[in-house]
Amino acid sequence: MTSMSLLPFAASAGLVAMVCVRAGRVRAWREALNPSAPAIPDIDFTIARVLFLGLAALGIYFGFQSLSMDADGQWSDAELTRAVRSATEELDGDSTYSPFEDDASLTDDYASTIEDAIARHAGPHAPHFPVDATPATPDHSNDASDDITADGTDASFRMHVKVTRDRSGDHEGPGVGGGSATERKYVFRVASRAGAR
């Protein structure tokens, strides 16, 4: 909770305290400071109390809105756990086609795919950013891992990605220069576990 989130509550408490001050006490202070000032009618005190209570209610409302925005800007352990599990289920079995024999390069930029999948599976109150998927293994490996972390939580996950060739899905497609080329099918096998490393 930030100090900015507490400010509306503090202002509302001050306004409520002002409402609780009796009219006689205010008149006595005013007379001590300025004896020649005209008397304040009771209706003015009533109007001021209603106004202060309305402002206090607005302060409390905006205070809770501010707290909600703070919570929405941070991940909780449960939100990240749920999003990582759902993203793992979505990505496991995903496939792609490539004209190249090298399946290892397919994991090079997979971290951004992981981050996007986790953001899609964030709950309605979870932030959709920032989730970090950091490669934990060297590039150019068809058996790679990424460490998943997010702002607001100490929870972390390791997502393991293995790319396998599915020859049954290969097909011929148009090649460069009017010929044909084999489009090779690759399947992503994805698993995750709690705890990076």
C-alpha positions in Angstrom: 0.0 0.0 0.0 1.5 3.3 -1.0 1.3 6.6 0.8 -0.8 8.0 -2.1 -3.4 5.3 -1.5 -3.6 6.4 2.2 -4.0 10.1 1.4 -7.8 10.0 0.6 -8.5 8.1 3.8 -6.5 10.6 5.9 -8.3 13.5 4.3 -11.7 11.8 5.0 -10.8 11.2 8.6 -9.9 14.9 9.0 -13.3 15.9 7.5 -15.2 13.6 9.8 -13.3 15.1 12.7 -14.3 18.6 11.7 -17.9 17.5 11.5 -17.7 16.3 15.2 -16.6 19.8 16.5 -19.6 21.4 18.2 -21.0 24.7 16.9 -20.5 26.4 20.3 -16.8 25.6 20.3 -16.4 27.1 16.8 -18.3 30.2 17.8 -16.0 30.6 20.9 -12.8 30.3 18.8 -14.2 32.8 16.3 -15.1 35.3 19.0 -11.7 34.9 20.6 -10.0 35.6 17.2 -12.4 38.3 16.0 -14.8 39.6 18.6 -16.5 42.0 16.2 -17.4 39.3 13.6 -21.2 38.7 13.1 -22.7 35.5 14.6 -22.8 32.3 12.5 -26.4 31.0 12.0 -27.1 27.3 12.9 -28.1 26.5 9.2 -24.5 27.3 8.1 -23.1 24.7 10.5 -25.6 22.1 9.1 -24.7 22.9 5.5 -21.0 22.7 6.3 -21.5 19.3 8.1 -23.4 17.8 5.1 -20.7 19.1 2.7 -17.9 17.7 4.8 -19.6 14.3 5.2 -20.1 14.2 1.4 -16.5 15.0 0.7 -15.4 12.4 3.3 -17.5 9.8 1.5 -15.9 10.7 -1.8 -12.5 10.5 -0.2 -13.2 7.0 1.1 -14.5 5.9 -2.3 -11.4 7.2 -4.2 -9.2 5.6 -1.5 -10.6 2.2 -2.2 -10.3 2.8 -5.9 -6.7 3.7 -5.4 -6.1 0.5 -3.4 -7.8 -1.5 -6.1 -5.5 0.0 -8.7 -2.4 -0.8 -6.6 -3.6 -4.4 -6.3 -4.3 -4.6 -10.1 -0.7 -3.5 -10.8 0.9 -6.4 -9.0 0.7 -10.1 -9.4 -0.2 -12.4 -6.5 1.2 -15.9 -6.1 -2.2 -17.4 -6.9 -2.7 -15.3 -10.0 0.7 -16.2 -11.4 0.3 -19.9 -10.6 -3.0 -20.1 -12.3 -1.8 -18.2 -15.4 1.3 -20.3 -15.8 -0.6 -23.6 -15.5 -3.2 -22.4 -18.1 -0.4 -21.2 -20.4 1.4 -24.5 -20.1 -1.8 -26.4 -21.1 -2.3 -24.1 -24.0 1.3 -24.3 -25.4 1.8 -28.0 -24.8 1.1 -29.6 -28.2 1.3 -26.4 -30.1 2.9 -26.8 -33.6 4.5 -24.8 -36.3 5.9 -25.3 -39.7 9.4 -24.5 -40.9 11.3 -25.1 -44.2 14.5 -25.6 -42.2 15.9 -28.8 -40.7 17.1 -27.0 -37.6 14.5 -27.3 -35.0 16.7 -25.9 -32.2 16.3 -22.3 -33.5 12.6 -22.5 -32.9 13.1 -22.0 -29.1 15.2 -18.9 -29.5 12.3 -16.4 -29.4 9.9 -18.7 -27.5 10.2 -16.5 -24.3 7.9 -13.9 -25.9 5.4 -16.6 -26.8 5.4 -17.7 -23.2 4.9 -14.2 -21.9 2.0 -13.6 -24.3 0.3 -16.9 -23.3 0.6 -16.1 -19.5 -0.9 -12.6 -20.1 -3.8 -14.1 -22.0 -4.6 -16.4 -19.0 -4.3 -13.7 -16.3 -7.5 -13.3 -14.4 -9.7 -10.2 -14.6 -8.0 -8.6 -11.7 -4.4 -9.6 -12.5 -2.2 -7.3 -14.4 -1.4 -8.3 -17.9 2.2 -7.1 -17.5 5.0 -7.3 -16.7 5.7 -11.1 -16.8 9.3 -12.0 -17.5 10.3 -15.3 -19.2 14.1 -15.4 -19.1 15.9 -18.2 -21.0 17.6 -20.4 -18.6 19.4 -22.5 -21.2 21.6 -21.4 -24.1 20.0 -20.4 -27.4 19.9 -22.9 -30.3 18.7 -25.8 -28.2 15.6 -27.8 -29.0 15.3 -28.7 -25.3 15.2 -25.3 -23.6 13.9 -23.8 -20.3 12.7 -20.4 -19.3 12.4 -18.9 -15.8 9.1 -17.1 -15.2 8.8 -14.2 -12.7 6.4 -11.3 -12.3 6.2 -8.0 -10.4 4.5 -8.2 -7.0 5.2 -11.9 -6.2 8.1 -14.0 -5.1 6.6 -17.0 -6.9 8.7 -18.3 -9.8 8.4 -21.1 -12.3 10.5 -22.9 -14.7 8.9 -23.8 -18.1 10.6 -26.5 -20.1 10.1 -26.5 -23.8 11.1 -29.4 -26.1 10.7 -29.2 -29.9 10.2 -32.4 -31.7 9.8 -33.2 -35.4 6.5 -34.6 -36.5 7.2 -36.1 -40.0 3.6 -37.2 -40.4 2.6 -33.5 -40.6 5.2 -32.5 -43.3 3.7 -31.2 -46.5 4.9 -29.7 -49.8 4.6 -25.9 -50.2 5.7 -23.3 -52.7 9.4 -22.7 -52.7 11.6 -19.8 -53.8 11.8 -19.4 -57.5 8.6 -21.3 -58.4 9.7 -24.7 -57.1 8.4 -26.6 -54.2 9.8 -27.0 -50.7 9.0 -29.3 -47.8 7.3 -27.6 -44.9 8.4 -29.5 -41.8 6.1 -29.8 -38.9 7.5 -29.2 -35.4 5.6 -29.8 -32.1 6.2 -28.0 -28.8 6.1 -30.1 -25.7 5.8 -27.8 -22.7 5.8 -28.5 -19.0 6.3 -26.2 -16.0 7.1 -26.5 -12.3 7.2 -24.2 -9.4 10.6 -22.6 -8.6 13.1 -21.3 -11.0 16.4 -23.3 -11.3 
